[in-house]
Amino acid sequence: LNKFDGKRFEVFTSEQTNGIEGSQIRSAVKMRDGNLWFGTGNGLTHYDPNTEKFTTYNVKNEALSIEKIVEAKNNTIWLITAKSVWSFDTKTKKFSPQTHHLGTSEPRSIFVSQQNIIYVVNDDAQVVAYNPATKSKICQSGHRFTIIKLSPGIFSTQ
């Protein structure tokens, strides 16, 4: 990981005491508060630009291999691993599994709308929309659905 301050580069490696864990950064997000979060093969890593320190978080005794991360409202980050979806509260530093709410396997992409609706796309091109405030699957028109299946040229619900 390289940091450029306008004059010089600083390199952070996994070999450093204060470095990022793991050799692969798969996803990154800069939060509204200026903190940086990285999805790595060894978990979720936080970089505090004020202290210039890294801290890595994982589920108990399990290193999550994080593919994608996005910022949501209420101090929450949503994460995708190869087989699951998680949320992470940046204040309490706790992970919560979310795959059971979304009913999707092998998630591939994630997006958070301005209304804090979580959209997850899986490898079958299925899209699931989830409202964490009501803990329910929804669609933008307000109609309930389980999964939207996208087919070439056709839009249908299942």
GROMACS elastic network, one bead per residue, 0.5 to 0.9 nm:
[ bonds ]
;  ai    aj funct       b0    kb
    1    10     6  0.83928   500
    1    11     6  0.58047   500
    1    12     6  0.51338   500
    1    13     6  0.64496   500
    1    19     6  0.87465   500
    1    20     6  0.77821   500
    1    25     6  0.81021   500
    2     9     6  0.64063   500
    2    10     6  0.56692   500
    2    12     6  0.62252   500
    2    13     6  0.87604   500
    3     8     6  0.82209   500
    3     9     6  0.54635   500
    3    10     6  0.50334   500
    3    11     6  0.63363   500
    3    12     6  0.79148   500
    4     7     6  0.69505   500
    4     8     6  0.56691   500
    4    10     6  0.63843   500
    4    11     6  0.88773   500
    5     8     6  0.59200   500
    5     9     6  0.67473   500
    5    10     6  0.82346   500
    6     9     6  0.81464   500
   11    19     6  0.89079   500
   12    15     6  0.84194   500
   12    16     6  0.69970   500
   12    18     6  0.78063   500
   12    19     6  0.51823   500
   12    20     6  0.66319   500
   13    16     6  0.56599   500
   13    17     6  0.88714   500
   13    18     6  0.84393   500
   13    19     6  0.50954   500
   13    20     6  0.59898   500
   13    21     6  0.78588   500
   13    22     6  0.83128   500
   13    23     6  0.74889   500
   14    17     6  0.78321   500
   14    18     6  0.82785   500
   14    19     6  0.50688   500
   14    20     6  0.50680   500
   14    21     6  0.50126   500
   14    22     6  0.56001   500
   14    23     6  0.61746   500
   15    18     6  0.85577   500
   15    19     6  0.66268   500
   15    20     6  0.82971   500
   15    21     6  0.82157   500
   15    22     6  0.88796   500
   16    20     6  0.78080   500
   17    20     6  0.86352   500
   18    52     6  0.82463   500
   18    53     6  0.59950   500
   18    54     6  0.61114   500
   18    55     6  0.85624   500
   19    53     6  0.77410   500
   19    54     6  0.63170   500
   19    55     6  0.88787   500
   20    23     6  0.80004   500
   20    25     6  0.89421   500
   20    38     6  0.88461   500
   20    40     6  0.88972   500
   20    45     6  0.69827   500
   20    46     6  0.86990   500
   20    47     6  0.84082   500
   20    53     6  0.89215   500
   20    54     6  0.60305   500
   20    55     6  0.77627   500
   20    56     6  0.77532   500
   21    24     6  0.86131   500
   21    40     6  0.76420   500
   21    41     6  0.84562   500
   21    42     6  0.63800   500
   21    43     6  0.80597   500
   21    45     6  0.74475   500
   21    54     6  0.84119   500
   21    55     6  0.85098   500
   21    56     6  0.69453   500
   22    25     6  0.76330   500
   22    40     6  0.64805   500
   22    41     6  0.62015   500
   22    42     6  0.56493   500
   22    43     6  0.85166   500
   23    40     6  0.78336   500
   23    41     6  0.77399   500
   23    42     6  0.87610   500
   24    39     6  0.85982   500
   24    40     6  0.56608   500
   24    41     6  0.61744   500
   24    42     6  0.85508   500
   25    28     6  0.74690   500
   25    38     6  0.64199   500
   25    39     6  0.59438   500
   25    41     6  0.72337   500
   25    66     6  0.88362   500
   25    67     6  0.87146   500
   26    38     6  0.73706   500
   26    39     6  0.54714   500
   26    40     6  0.54390   500
   26    41     6  0.74946   500
   26    65     6  0.89048   500
   26    66     6  0.69526   500
   26    67     6  0.54658   500
   26    68     6  0.68186   500
   26    69     6  0.89452   500
   27    37     6  0.83527   500
   27    38     6  0.56637   500
   27    40     6  0.71105   500
   27    66     6  0.76271   500
   27    67     6  0.61992   500
   27    68     6  0.51601   500
   27    69     6  0.60529   500
   27    70     6  0.87973   500
   28    36     6  0.71670   500
   28    37     6  0.56492   500
   28    39     6  0.61396   500
   28    40     6  0.89552   500
   28    68     6  0.77080   500
   28    69     6  0.65710   500
   28    70     6  0.80799   500
   29    35     6  0.84656   500
   29    36     6  0.58647   500
   29    37     6  0.54110   500
   29    38     6  0.66417   500
   29    39     6  0.87700   500
   29    69     6  0.67968   500
   29    70     6  0.64091   500
   29    71     6  0.70728   500
   30    33     6  0.80249   500
   30    34     6  0.60033   500
   30    35     6  0.58485   500
   30    37     6  0.64909   500
   30    38     6  0.89706   500
   30    71     6  0.82106   500
   31    34     6  0.52834   500
   31    35     6  0.54355   500
   31    36     6  0.62318   500
   31    37     6  0.76793   500
   31    70     6  0.89801   500
   31    71     6  0.65655   500
   32    35     6  0.75428   500
   32    71     6  0.85702   500
   33    36     6  0.89223   500
   34    48     6  0.82126   500
   34    49     6  0.75673   500
   35    46     6  0.72947   500
   35    47     6  0.62098   500
   35    48     6  0.54420   500
   35    49     6  0.64227   500
   35    50     6  0.87480   500
   36    45     6  0.83246   500
   36    46     6  0.58769   500
   36    47     6  0.50994   500
   36    48     6  0.66943   500
   36    49     6  0.76795   500
   37    44     6  0.69280   500
   37    45     6  0.55860   500
   37    47     6  0.61744   500
   37    48     6  0.88483   500
   37    69     6  0.81762   500
   37    77     6  0.89439   500
   38    43     6  0.83286   500
   38    44     6  0.57924   500
   38    45     6  0.50251   500
   38    46     6  0.64505   500
   38    47     6  0.80295   500
   38    66     6  0.85713   500
   38    68     6  0.88803   500
   38    69     6  0.76145   500
   39    42     6  0.80603   500
   39    43     6  0.62286   500
   39    45     6  0.64879   500
   39    64     6  0.88823   500
   39    65     6  0.74669   500
   39    67     6  0.62254   500
   39    68     6  0.64442   500
   39    69     6  0.64172   500
   39    79     6  0.80152   500
   40    43     6  0.53454   500
   40    44     6  0.62456   500
   40    45     6  0.72783   500
   40    64     6  0.80577   500
   40    65     6  0.59990   500
   40    66     6  0.54273   500
   40    67     6  0.72073   500
   41    44     6  0.85522   500
   41    63     6  0.76669   500
   41    64     6  0.67446   500
   41    66     6  0.59910   500
   41    67     6  0.79669   500
   42    45     6  0.84661   500
   42    56     6  0.80070   500
   42    57     6  0.87093   500
   42    58     6  0.79327   500
   42    62     6  0.89866   500
   42    63     6  0.52198   500
   42    64     6  0.59072   500
   42    65     6  0.56329   500
   42    66     6  0.76759   500
   43    56     6  0.63268   500
   43    57     6  0.59064   500
   43    58     6  0.53663   500
   43    59     6  0.84303   500
   43    62     6  0.86642   500
   43    63     6  0.54080   500
   43    65     6  0.56537   500
   43    66     6  0.61236   500
   44    55     6  0.83375   500
   44    56     6  0.55142   500
   44    57     6  0.51904   500
   44    58     6  0.65376   500
   44    63     6  0.88938   500
   44    64     6  0.75290   500
   44    65     6  0.83473   500
   44    66     6  0.69612   500
   44    69     6  0.89058   500
   44    79     6  0.87665   500
   45    54     6  0.65267   500
   45    55     6  0.55040   500
   45    57     6  0.61728   500
   45    58     6  0.89301   500
   46    53     6  0.81004   500
   46    54     6  0.55051   500
   46    55     6  0.51918   500
   46    56     6  0.62275   500
   46    57     6  0.80001   500
   47    50     6  0.89031   500
   47    51     6  0.84793   500
   47    52     6  0.65912   500
   47    53     6  0.57378   500
   47    55     6  0.66917   500
   47    56     6  0.89221   500
   48    51     6  0.56634   500
   48    52     6  0.53791   500
   48    53     6  0.56149   500
   48    54     6  0.66684   500
   48    55     6  0.85243   500
   49    53     6  0.73177   500
   50    53     6  0.81398   500
   51    54     6  0.88398   500
   57    63     6  0.83894   500
   57    64     6  0.88154   500
   57    93     6  0.76269   500
   57    94     6  0.86385   500
   57    95     6  0.88236   500
   58    61     6  0.74359   500
   58    62     6  0.63034   500
   58    63     6  0.55107   500
   58    64     6  0.61206   500
   58    94     6  0.87919   500
   58    95     6  0.77707   500
   59    62     6  0.53614   500
   59    63     6  0.67277   500
   59    64     6  0.70640   500
   59    94     6  0.81428   500
   59    95     6  0.65240   500
   59    96     6  0.88975   500
   60    63     6  0.81765   500
   64    81     6  0.69929   500
   65    80     6  0.86326   500
   65    81     6  0.57862   500
   65    82     6  0.73960   500
   66    69     6  0.75317   500
   66    79     6  0.66345   500
   66    80     6  0.58832   500
   66    82     6  0.75319   500
   67    79     6  0.74431   500
   67    80     6  0.55773   500
   67    81     6  0.52894   500
   67    82     6  0.69663   500
   67   108     6  0.81987   500
   67   109     6  0.87664   500
   68    78     6  0.82166   500
   68    79     6  0.56702   500
   68    80     6  0.51254   500
   68    81     6  0.72078   500
   68   108     6  0.81258   500
   68   109     6  0.69706   500
   68   110     6  0.72580   500
   69    77     6  0.66520   500
   69    78     6  0.56355   500
   69    80     6  0.65451   500
   69   110     6  0.76729   500
   70    76     6  0.87124   500
   70    77     6  0.56533   500
   70    78     6  0.53761   500
   70    79     6  0.67434   500
   70   110     6  0.72259   500
   70   111     6  0.68826   500
   70   112     6  0.70850   500
   71    75     6  0.79222   500
   71    76     6  0.62675   500
   71    78     6  0.64455   500
   71   111     6  0.89095   500
   71   112     6  0.73356   500
   72    75     6  0.69585   500
   72    76     6  0.52691   500
   72    77     6  0.56867   500
   72    78     6  0.69381   500
   72   112     6  0.61766   500
   72   113     6  0.82869   500
   72   114     6  0.86480   500
   72   116     6  0.61521   500
   72   117     6  0.85844   500
   72   118     6  0.82230   500
   73    76     6  0.59103   500
   73    77     6  0.82169   500
   73   112     6  0.89604   500
   73   114     6  0.87878   500
   73   115     6  0.88331   500
   73   116     6  0.62585   500
   74    77     6  0.89995   500
   74    89     6  0.81157   500
   74    90     6  0.89405   500
   75    88     6  0.83292   500
   75    89     6  0.58043   500
   75    90     6  0.54083   500
   75    91     6  0.65364   500
   76    87     6  0.65359   500
   76    88     6  0.55325   500
   76    90     6  0.59291   500
   76    91     6  0.83644   500
   77    86     6  0.83833   500
   77    87     6  0.56179   500
   77    88     6  0.50913   500
   77    89     6  0.65345   500
   77    90     6  0.71600   500
   78    85     6  0.72913   500
   78    86     6  0.58019   500
   78    88     6  0.63102   500
   78    89     6  0.89783   500
   78   110     6  0.79748   500
   78   111     6  0.89197   500
   78   112     6  0.86384   500
   78   118     6  0.84349   500
   79    84     6  0.83420   500
   79    85     6  0.57028   500
   79    86     6  0.50705   500
   79    87     6  0.60059   500
   79    88     6  0.76330   500
   79   110     6  0.79853   500
   80    83     6  0.76844   500
   80    84     6  0.59670   500
   80    86     6  0.64672   500
   80    87     6  0.89001   500
   80   106     6  0.89156   500
   80   107     6  0.65678   500
   80   108     6  0.72731   500
   80   109     6  0.74055   500
   80   110     6  0.74051   500
   80   120     6  0.89903   500
   81    84     6  0.52500   500
   81    85     6  0.63716   500
   81    86     6  0.80645   500
   81   106     6  0.81376   500
   81   107     6  0.74431   500
   81   108     6  0.83795   500
   82    85     6  0.87129   500
   82   105     6  0.88929   500
   82   106     6  0.59109   500
   82   107     6  0.68008   500
   82   108     6  0.76882   500
   83    99     6  0.86240   500
   83   104     6  0.89013   500
   83   105     6  0.59967   500
   83   107     6  0.63622   500
   83   108     6  0.89431   500
   84    97     6  0.76603   500
   84    98     6  0.75292   500
   84    99     6  0.55403   500
   84   104     6  0.80853   500
   84   105     6  0.67289   500
   84   106     6  0.65480   500
   84   107     6  0.65350   500
   85    96     6  0.88263   500
   85    97     6  0.62914   500
   85    98     6  0.52362   500
   85    99     6  0.50057   500
   85   100     6  0.87405   500
   85   102     6  0.81916   500
   85   104     6  0.86752   500
   85   105     6  0.88631   500
   85   106     6  0.89172   500
   85   107     6  0.71771   500
   85   120     6  0.86720   500
   86    95     6  0.65830   500
   86    96     6  0.55705   500
   86    98     6  0.50016   500
   86    99     6  0.70265   500
   87    94     6  0.83034   500
   87    95     6  0.57183   500
   87    96     6  0.52170   500
   87    97     6  0.64989   500
   87    98     6  0.66496   500
   88    91     6  0.89050   500
   88    92     6  0.84926   500
   88    93     6  0.66275   500
   88    94     6  0.55985   500
   88    96     6  0.63031   500
   88    97     6  0.88909   500
   89    92     6  0.55933   500
   89    93     6  0.53431   500
   89    94     6  0.54624   500
   89    95     6  0.66521   500
   89    96     6  0.83150   500
   90    93     6  0.50889   500
   90    94     6  0.74533   500
   91    94     6  0.81631   500
   92    95     6  0.89760   500
   97   100     6  0.74655   500
   97   101     6  0.86369   500
   98   101     6  0.53917   500
   98   102     6  0.65318   500
   98   103     6  0.87618   500
   99   102     6  0.51066   500
   99   103     6  0.58647   500
   99   104     6  0.63805   500
   99   105     6  0.75346   500
  100   103     6  0.53173   500
  100   104     6  0.78085   500
  101   104     6  0.85352   500
  101   130     6  0.77843   500
  101   135     6  0.74387   500
  101   136     6  0.74322   500
  101   137     6  0.76650   500
  102   105     6  0.87447   500
  102   120     6  0.79514   500
  102   128     6  0.64451   500
  102   129     6  0.77354   500
  102   130     6  0.67729   500
  102   136     6  0.86717   500
  102   137     6  0.71496   500
  102   146     6  0.84961   500
  102   147     6  0.88609   500
  103   128     6  0.80593   500
  103   146     6  0.79434   500
  103   147     6  0.82236   500
  104   107     6  0.66357   500
  104   120     6  0.80974   500
  104   121     6  0.82426   500
  104   122     6  0.66103   500
  104   126     6  0.81447   500
  104   127     6  0.86352   500
  104   128     6  0.75319   500
  104   147     6  0.84359   500
  105   122     6  0.65372   500
  105   123     6  0.80346   500
  105   124     6  0.89874   500
  106   121     6  0.88022   500
  106   122     6  0.55670   500
  106   123     6  0.60582   500
  106   124     6  0.85132   500
  107   110     6  0.79588   500
  107   120     6  0.66250   500
  107   121     6  0.58123   500
  107   123     6  0.62538   500
  107   124     6  0.89577   500
  108   120     6  0.74613   500
  108   121     6  0.57056   500
  108   123     6  0.59173   500
  108   125     6  0.89400   500
  109   119     6  0.82161   500
  109   120     6  0.57769   500
  109   121     6  0.51527   500
  109   122     6  0.68569   500
  109   123     6  0.88107   500
  110   118     6  0.71178   500
  110   119     6  0.55960   500
  110   121     6  0.63942   500
  111   117     6  0.82243   500
  111   118     6  0.59355   500
  111   119     6  0.51168   500
  111   120     6  0.66176   500
  111   121     6  0.87606   500
  112   115     6  0.79166   500
  112   116     6  0.56865   500
  112   117     6  0.55855   500
  112   119     6  0.62274   500
  112   120     6  0.89188   500
  113   116     6  0.50899   500
  113   117     6  0.52548   500
  113   118     6  0.66949   500
  113   119     6  0.78908   500
  114   117     6  0.74163   500
  115   118     6  0.89884   500
  115   131     6  0.88569   500
  116   130     6  0.89333   500
  116   131     6  0.70198   500
  116   132     6  0.77053   500
  116   133     6  0.84107   500
  117   129     6  0.65221   500
  117   130     6  0.57011   500
  117   132     6  0.71451   500
  117   133     6  0.87890   500
  117   138     6  0.85976   500
  118   128     6  0.79944   500
  118   129     6  0.55587   500
  118   130     6  0.50450   500
  118   131     6  0.63393   500
  118   132     6  0.75825   500
  119   127     6  0.66193   500
  119   128     6  0.55852   500
  119   130     6  0.64326   500
  120   126     6  0.80780   500
  120   127     6  0.55990   500
  120   128     6  0.52783   500
  120   129     6  0.65862   500
  120   130     6  0.83062   500
  121   124     6  0.79948   500
  121   125     6  0.60398   500
  121   126     6  0.55142   500
  121   128     6  0.65775   500
  122   125     6  0.55267   500
  122   126     6  0.55233   500
  122   127     6  0.67832   500
  122   128     6  0.85212   500
  123   126     6  0.72895   500
  124   127     6  0.88938   500
  124   149     6  0.80886   500
  124   150     6  0.84996   500
  125   148     6  0.86908   500
  125   149     6  0.65948   500
  125   150     6  0.58667   500
  125   151     6  0.78925   500
  126   147     6  0.64455   500
  126   148     6  0.56002   500
  126   150     6  0.60969   500
  127   147     6  0.62338   500
  127   148     6  0.53301   500
  127   149     6  0.67184   500
  127   150     6  0.77573   500
  128   137     6  0.71490   500
  128   138     6  0.80079   500
  128   139     6  0.82730   500
  128   145     6  0.85413   500
  128   146     6  0.72605   500
  128   147     6  0.54986   500
  128   148     6  0.65275   500
  129   136     6  0.86009   500
  129   137     6  0.56018   500
  129   138     6  0.55306   500
  129   139     6  0.60559   500
  129   140     6  0.82990   500
  129   145     6  0.88258   500
  129   146     6  0.88271   500
  129   147     6  0.82488   500
  129   148     6  0.88695   500
  130   133     6  0.89957   500
  130   134     6  0.86681   500
  130   135     6  0.70711   500
  130   136     6  0.57641   500
  130   138     6  0.57806   500
  130   139     6  0.80936   500
  131   134     6  0.56914   500
  131   135     6  0.55802   500
  131   136     6  0.54922   500
  131   137     6  0.61820   500
  131   138     6  0.67491   500
  132   136     6  0.69047   500
  132   137     6  0.87399   500
  133   136     6  0.80768   500
  134   137     6  0.86652   500
  136   144     6  0.86029   500
  137   144     6  0.65988   500
  137   145     6  0.67223   500
  137   146     6  0.67848   500
  137   147     6  0.87289   500
  138   141     6  0.82284   500
  138   142     6  0.61572   500
  138   143     6  0.63626   500
  138   145     6  0.62221   500
  138   146     6  0.80840   500
  139   142     6  0.53805   500
  139   143     6  0.57175   500
  139   144     6  0.61877   500
  139   145     6  0.68603   500
  140   143     6  0.74595   500
  141   144     6  0.87448   500
  145   148     6  0.73209   500
  145   157     6  0.71696   500
  145   158     6  0.75853   500
  146   157     6  0.79192   500
  146   158     6  0.68227   500
  147   157     6  0.63553   500
  147   158     6  0.58119   500
  148   155     6  0.77876   500
  148   156     6  0.63229   500
  148   158     6  0.61772   500
  149   154     6  0.88128   500
  149   155     6  0.67822   500
  149   156     6  0.57872   500
  149   157     6  0.58422   500
  149   158     6  0.66506   500
  150   153     6  0.81558   500
  150   154     6  0.65697   500
  150   155     6  0.54197   500
  150   156     6  0.66989   500
  150   157     6  0.84560   500
  151   154     6  0.50783   500
  151   155     6  0.63020   500
  151   156     6  0.78280   500
  152   155     6  0.81685   500
